[in-house]
Amino acid sequence: MILSINKEVTMTVQLTNALFRQSFLQYNHHIIKPILINLPYSNPLNPINTLWKKTLQKVGTLIGLSEALGSFLLAAPKKKTSHSKKRMRSANKGLKDKTNIVNCPGCGQRKLMHHLCLYCYRDYTLKLKWERRRSSSS
């Protein structure tokens, strides 16, 4: 039992060393006090709770979001990208030749491979319209 508490204590010390900073406590002590009160180990005689408080006094407090993600947050663009820079970025992406153009087996016109021929489709729809008109007039 004592050995497991010592492991937990050392893990707690390592965790607090990684997560706490001294400078944050100077300006945000009013935020930290409620966190200490609501710890899961509220028994003052509990060695983990007392160690937690001692470590907090020595090391500092939790890292703020701006401190943890500082370099990431500073990487935001400061100005709108100009039109010329956008054009330069896409300048080397020219038009590419299509290699999937074939002749339609029905009419001989050019069409994209695995697509309907527009001329054959137009003829087919015109025939359907004429047949509908004939059947509706009869």
N, C-alpha and C positions, 0 to 999 in steps of 0.2 A: 504493500500500500504506500509506504513512504517513497519507494523507488519510483512508483508511477506518478506521485505528486511532484517529485523532483524533475521527472521528464516533462511534465506539464509546465512546471515553473520555467525550465530552460527554454521550452518552446514559446512560452509567453514572453520571455525576455527577448528572444530572437525576433518574435513578431512585433513587439513594441519598438525595438530598435529600427526595424525596417519601416514601420508606419508612422513614427512620430517625428516631429521637428520642433525645435525650441522657438523659432521666430513666430510661428503661428499662434502660440499660446499667449504671447504678449498682447495681441490685438483681439483675440477671440476667446478669452477665458470665460465669458458669459455663455458661450455655446458648449464648452467642455464640461462645465459643472453638472448640467442635467444628464449628460451621458454617463458620468461617473455614478450618479445616484441610481440610475436605472440599469446597473450592471446585473447580469444574471446571478452572480455570486454576491448577494447583499449581506451575508454574514460577515461582520467585521473581523471575526477570529479566523476566518478562512484564509489559509496562507496564500492562495492564489489571488484573492481580492486585495490583501494588503500589499502583495508584491506588485500587483497591477497599479495601485495608487503610488507606491514608491517609484516604480519605473516611470510613471507619468510625470512625477515631480522632477525626476532627474533628466529624463530625455526630452520631454516636451509634450506634444499633442499630435493628433492625426494630421496627415498631409492634406492640404486643401486640394480641391479639384484643379485649380489653376497651377499649383505647384507640380502635381502629378502629370498633368497634360500640357505643361507650359510650352514646350517646343512645338507641340502639335497645334495648339491654339494660336501660336504666333505665325503659323504657316498659311494663314488665310490671305487671299489676294487683297492688295491694298487699293488697286485701281482697276477700272474696267479695261479688258483687253481691247486694244485699238483694232480698227477694221483692217489696217495694213498688216498687222501681226497675224490676224486670223487668216488673211489671204496667203501670207508667207508660209504658214503652217501647212496649208493644204496645197501648196504650189507643186510639190513633187508627186502628188497623187493625180496623175493625168487620167484621161479616158483609156479604157482597156478594150482591146478588140474582142468581139464576140466570136466564139468558135462553135456555137451550137445552132447555126443557121443551116437549114436543109431545104430541099425542094419538096413541095407537097406532092404525094403520090397521086392525088385525085386531079388536081388542076395544073400542077407544075409551077405554081407561084412560090415565092420564098416564104418560109415560116420558121418560127423557133421550134427546135426539137422538143417533143413531148407537149406541144401546145396545139390547139385547134387552128386550122387554117382559116383566116378571117373571111376569105373569098368564098370558100366552100360553106362556111357557116352562114354567111349572108344569103347564098343561094338556097340553102336548106330552109332558113326561116321564111324567105319569100315564097317558097313552094308550100310551106305549111299555111301561110296566110291565105294564099289562093285557094287551097283545099278547104279551109274553114269558110271562106266566102261562098264557095260553090255549094258546100253542104248546108249553109244557113239560108241561101237563096232558094234551094230546092225544096 
